[in-house]
């Protein structure tokens, strides 16, 4: 018997809940004792916990907390016409690209300070590409990640060799470096209709399941901060009839492409334009800022929070997509996900830890479906693929003085 939950009743509606709720898409959450479970334990580097739940269609919302001092964030995600989404918020893959390019910008600025170099102008352009190949019905569909391309456009008084050394040092020191270059194993627990369930192919966590995060969200709505423009749409997608619902096809062989263009304002806040080229999606502007522990003011989500949210949102999209393709009933699903990141210093490379995820499914379709859904969610998730695939970023440098 399926336990009645708020998320279950919401999942059956076709209402655009992110817009209907009257809340900003991103906002800060006041420190509330009731939200303590949304904060991760302290450890080496920065720990990030994402508590996320499904809403209507492909919409998701998350509470993102960090082990570093600062606020909690409510972030939200949606999909475009390619997944019959409402396109009310950025897609999951955009969060990872935005977080990574923000991480690289922080590392470059920090490396320049260590070398006493004054960067007059710096623009980063990052392209993330992913693949999807195989059949969902036959269980062969697999998500893949391709090498990240990072373009550095810089104006600084230094010779080409010094600029090259600066960029190499910074790329290596960014936590996104460890995320890509190391092979990570994702680990899970599974709770179905309120009862813990053993896993099939997915790697299990040795720990007991975390508490279901569903109850936390009732606290969030009453603690919402004002809309400070942390994300806004720059250009809406023009729906293409042939592309509507295309990502629900049971057999696929395609490549996805997300781009982010990052600049830093005089106040230190990064403005990042995120473009979705394949499949075609809307363009959004994100703001990103590090907390005071990293030299920022904490006025917007930091790089690690964006990267962590992207993994959770992408995995959840795959859960819902698989259930839709296989015509199973999955009215509600939630995750509690922990990741950690550590910037490199003093020649030490930046690192990222494994992803650990507690999965909660509401379904009347039985244990076998639930286990298979988790397995296929991990197998088709582009960002779990990014974690498990060792990759070397492709970096190009353009001197502004040479280009003018």
C-alpha positions in Angstrom: 0.0 0.0 0.0 1.3 3.4 -1.0 1.6 5.9 1.9 -0.4 9.1 1.1 2.0 12.1 0.7 1.8 15.6 -0.4 4.1 14.9 -3.3 1.9 12.0 -4.4 -1.1 14.2 -4.9 0.9 17.0 -6.5 2.5 14.7 -9.0 -0.9 13.9 -10.6 -1.6 17.5 -11.5 -0.7 19.2 -14.7 -0.4 22.6 -13.0 2.8 24.6 -13.3 3.5 24.5 -9.5 6.7 26.5 -9.6 4.8 29.5 -11.1 1.6 28.8 -9.2 3.3 28.9 -5.8 4.1 32.6 -6.0 7.7 31.9 -4.7 11.0 32.9 -6.4 12.7 30.0 -8.2 15.8 30.5 -6.1 15.8 32.1 -2.6 17.6 32.0 0.7 16.1 30.2 3.6 16.3 31.6 7.2 18.1 29.5 9.7 15.4 27.2 11.2 16.0 24.4 13.7 13.5 22.4 11.7 15.9 22.4 8.8 18.9 21.1 10.6 18.6 17.7 8.7 19.3 19.7 5.5 22.8 20.5 6.7 25.6 18.0 6.1 28.2 17.0 8.7 31.5 18.8 8.8 34.4 17.1 7.2 37.4 17.6 4.9 36.6 20.4 2.4 33.1 21.5 1.7 30.2 19.1 2.3 27.0 19.8 0.4 23.7 18.1 1.1 20.8 18.3 -1.3 17.3 17.4 -0.2 15.0 17.3 -3.2 11.5 16.3 -4.2 9.5 15.9 -7.3 6.6 18.2 -8.1 4.4 18.2 -11.2 5.7 16.8 -14.4 9.5 17.2 -14.5 9.6 20.0 -11.9 11.8 19.5 -8.9 12.7 21.7 -5.9 15.6 21.3 -3.5 17.0 22.6 -0.2 20.8 22.9 -0.6 22.9 23.2 2.6 26.7 23.4 3.0 29.0 22.6 5.8 30.5 26.1 5.4 28.8 28.9 7.3 26.0 30.5 5.4 22.4 30.3 4.5 20.4 27.4 3.1 19.2 27.8 -0.5 16.0 26.7 -2.2 16.7 25.9 -5.8 14.3 24.6 -8.4 14.5 22.9 -11.8 12.3 22.1 -14.8 12.6 20.7 -18.3 11.7 22.2 -21.6 9.5 20.9 -24.5 11.8 18.0 -25.2 10.5 16.4 -21.9 7.0 18.0 -22.0 8.1 20.3 -19.2 6.8 23.7 -18.3 10.2 25.4 -18.9 9.6 27.3 -15.7 13.2 27.0 -14.3 16.6 25.9 -15.6 17.2 22.3 -16.6 19.3 20.0 -14.4 22.3 19.9 -16.6 22.6 23.7 -16.5 23.4 23.6 -12.8 26.5 21.5 -13.2 27.8 23.6 -16.1 27.2 26.8 -14.1 28.8 25.4 -11.0 31.9 24.2 -12.8 32.5 27.4 -14.7 32.0 29.3 -11.4 34.5 27.0 -9.8 37.1 27.7 -12.5 36.6 31.4 -12.3 37.2 31.3 -8.5 40.3 29.2 -9.0 41.7 31.5 -11.7 41.2 34.6 -9.6 42.8 32.9 -6.6 45.8 31.8 -8.6 46.3 35.3 -10.0 46.3 36.8 -6.5 48.9 34.3 -5.4 51.1 35.4 -8.4 50.3 39.1 -7.8 48.8 39.4 -11.3 46.1 42.0 -12.0 43.5 40.5 -14.4 41.8 43.4 -16.2 39.3 41.3 -18.1 38.4 37.6 -17.8 35.6 35.7 -19.5 35.2 31.9 -19.3 33.1 29.9 -21.8 32.5 26.3 -20.9 30.9 23.6 -23.1 29.6 20.4 -21.5 28.5 17.5 -23.8 26.8 14.3 -22.9 25.6 11.2 -24.8 22.5 9.0 -24.5 22.5 5.6 -26.3 20.5 2.4 -26.1 17.0 1.1 -25.2 15.2 1.9 -22.0 12.9 -1.1 -22.5 15.8 -3.5 -22.9 17.7 -1.9 -20.1 20.7 -0.9 -22.3 20.1 2.9 -22.4 23.2 4.6 -20.9 24.1 8.2 -20.2 27.7 9.3 -21.0 29.9 12.3 -20.4 32.4 13.8 -22.9 35.4 16.0 -22.1 34.6 19.5 -20.9 35.8 22.3 -23.2 36.9 25.4 -21.3 37.7 28.6 -23.1 39.7 31.3 -21.2 39.7 34.9 -22.6 42.0 37.0 -20.5 43.7 40.4 -20.4 46.6 40.5 -18.0 50.2 41.9 -18.0 52.1 38.6 -18.3 53.8 36.7 -21.1 52.2 33.7 -22.8 54.2 31.2 -20.7 53.1 32.8 -17.5 49.5 33.0 -18.6 49.6 29.3 -19.6 51.1 28.4 -16.2 48.4 30.5 -14.4 45.6 28.7 -16.2 47.1 25.2 -15.7 47.5 25.8 -12.0 43.9 27.2 -11.7 42.3 24.4 -13.6 44.1 21.8 -11.5 43.1 23.5 -8.3 39.4 23.7 -9.0 37.2 21.1 -7.3 35.7 20.4 -10.8 39.2 19.0 -11.7 38.8 16.1 -9.2 35.2 15.5 -10.2 36.4 14.9 -13.8 39.8 13.3 -13.6 38.9 10.7 -10.9 36.7 7.6 -11.2 33.9 7.9 -8.6 31.5 5.3 -7.5 27.9 6.4 -6.6 26.3 4.7 -3.6 22.6 4.5 -2.7 20.0 3.4 -0.2 16.4 2.8 -1.4 13.2 3.3 0.6 9.9 2.4 -1.1 6.5 3.4 0.3 8.3 4.2 3.6 10.0 0.8 3.9 13.8 0.1 3.3 14.5 -2.1 0.3 17.7 -4.0 -0.7 19.4 -3.0 -4.0 19.9 -4.9 -7.2 22.8 -3.6 -9.3 23.4 -0.2 -7.7 26.3 0.0 -5.2 24.7 0.1 -1.6 25.6 2.5 1.1 26.7 0.8 4.4 24.7 3.3 6.4 21.0 3.3 7.1 18.7 5.4 5.1 18.4 9.1 6.0 15.0 10.4 7.1 12.6 11.2 4.3 13.0 14.9 3.4 9.4 15.5 2.4 8.4 17.1 5.7 11.2 19.7 5.4 9.6 21.5 2.6 6.6 22.7 4.6 9.1 24.8 6.6 10.7 26.3 3.5 7.6 28.1 2.2 7.2 30.1 5.4 10.9 31.0 5.4 11.3 32.2 1.9 13.5 35.2 1.3 12.7 37.9 -1.3 13.4 37.4 -5.1 16.9 38.9 -5.5 17.3 37.9 -9.1 19.6 34.9 -8.5 18.2 33.4 -11.8 16.3 34.9 -14.6 15.3 33.9 -18.1 17.1 35.8 -20.9 15.5 34.1 -23.9 12.6 31.7 -24.0 12.9 28.6 -26.2 10.8 28.5 -29.3 9.1 25.1 -29.2 9.8 22.9 -32.2 7.1 20.4 -33.0 9.5 17.6 -33.9 11.3 18.1 -30.6 8.4 18.0 -28.3 8.7 15.0 -26.0 11.7 13.7 -28.0 13.6 12.7 -24.8 10.8 10.2 -23.9 11.7 8.0 -26.9 12.4 4.5 -25.7 15.4 4.1 -28.0 17.9 6.9 -28.3 21.3 7.8 -29.8 22.0 11.5 -29.3 24.4 14.1 -27.9 23.5 16.9 -25.6 25.2 20.3 -25.4 25.1 22.9 -22.6 27.2 26.1 -22.6 27.9 28.7 -19.9 29.6 32.1 -20.2 30.9 33.5 -17.0 32.1 37.0 -16.1 32.7 38.6 -12.7 31.2 41.9 -11.6 33.2 44.5 -9.7 31.4 43.4 -6.5 32.8 39.9 -7.0 29.5 38.2 -7.9 29.7 36.1 -11.0 27.1 36.5 -13.8 26.7 33.3 -15.8 24.7 33.0 -19.0 23.6 29.4 -19.5 22.6 28.2 -23.0 21.0 24.9 -23.9 21.8 24.0 -27.5 20.9 20.3 -27.7 18.1 19.7 -27.0 17.0 23.3 -27.7 16.1 25.1 -24.4 15.8 28.5 -22.9 18.7 30.7 -21.9 19.0 31.7 -18.2 21.2 34.0 -16.3 22.6 32.7 -12.9 24.3 34.6 -10.2 27.0 32.8 -8.1 29.0 33.9 -5.1 31.2 32.2 -2.6 30.6 32.5 1.1 32.8 34.7 3.4 35.1 31.7 4.2 36.1 31.8 0.5 36.3 35.6 0.2 32.8 36.3 -1.1 29.7 37.8 0.5 27.3 34.8 0.1 24.7 36.8 -1.8 24.1 34.0 -4.3 24.6 30.2 -4.4 28.2 29.1 -4.6 29.8 26.8 -7.2 29.6 23.7 -5.1 25.9 24.1 -4.3 25.1 24.4 -8.0 27.2 21.4 -8.9 25.6 19.3 -6.2 22.1 20.4 -7.1 22.7 19.5 -10.7 23.5 15.9 -9.9 20.4 15.5 -7.8 18.1 17.1 -10.3 19.5 15.1 -13.2 19.2 11.8 -11.4 15.6 12.6 -10.5 14.8 13.5 -14.1 16.0 10.0 -15.1 13.8 8.3 -12.5 10.7 10.1 -13.8 11.6 9.7 -17.4 12.2 5.9 -17.0 8.9 5.5 -15.2 7.1 7.4 -18.0 8.8 5.4 -20.8 8.0 2.0 -19.2 4.5 3.2 -18.2 4.9 2.6 -14.5 3.3 4.6 -11.7 5.7 6.8 -9.8 3.6 9.6 -8.3 6.4 10.9 -6.0 10.1 10.6 -5.5 12.7 12.3 -3.3 16.4 12.2 -2.6 18.9 13.1 0.2 22.2 13.5 -1.6 25.7 14.2 -0.1 28.7 15.4 -2.1 32.0 17.1 -1.1 34.5 19.3 -2.7 37.9 20.6 -1.8 39.8 23.3 -3.7 43.5 22.7 -4.2 46.2 24.9 -2.6 50.0 25.0 -2.6 50.3 22.8 -5.6 47.7 20.3 -4.4 45.0 19.4 -6.9 41.3 20.1 -6.3 39.2 17.1 -5.4 35.6 15.9 -5.3 34.2 12.9 -3.4 31.8 10.2 -4.4 28.1 10.9 -4.6 26.0 9.2 -1.9 22.2 9.3 -2.4 19.2 8.1 -0.3 16.3 7.5 -2.7 12.7 7.5 -1.7 10.1 6.2 -4.1 6.3 6.2 -3.9 4.9 3.5 -6.2 2.2 0.8 -6.2 4.2 -1.1 -8.8 6.3 -3.3 -6.5 9.9 -3.8 -5.4 11.2 -5.1 -8.7 10.2 -2.0 -10.5 11.6 0.2 -7.7 15.0 -1.5 -7.8 15.1 -1.4 -11.6 14.1 2.3 -11.6 17.0 3.2 -9.3 19.4 1.2 -11.4 18.3 2.8 -14.7 18.2 6.2 -13.0 21.9 5.9 -12.2 22.7 4.3 -15.5 21.1 7.0 -17.6 22.0 10.0 -15.4 24.4 12.2 -17.3 26.0 13.6 -14.2 26.5 10.3 -12.5 28.3 9.4 -15.8 30.4 12.6 -15.4 31.4 11.4 -11.9 32.2 7.8 -13.0 34.2 8.7 -16.2 37.8 9.9 -16.0 38.0 12.9 -18.3 40.7 15.5 -19.2 39.3 19.0 -19.8 40.2 20.7 -23.1 41.4 24.2 -22.4 42.0 27.0 -24.9 43.4 30.4 -24.0 42.8 33.6 -25.9 44.7 36.8 -25.1 42.5 39.8 -25.4 45.4 42.0 -26.6 46.1 39.5 -29.3 42.4 39.4 -30.4 42.0 43.2 -30.9 
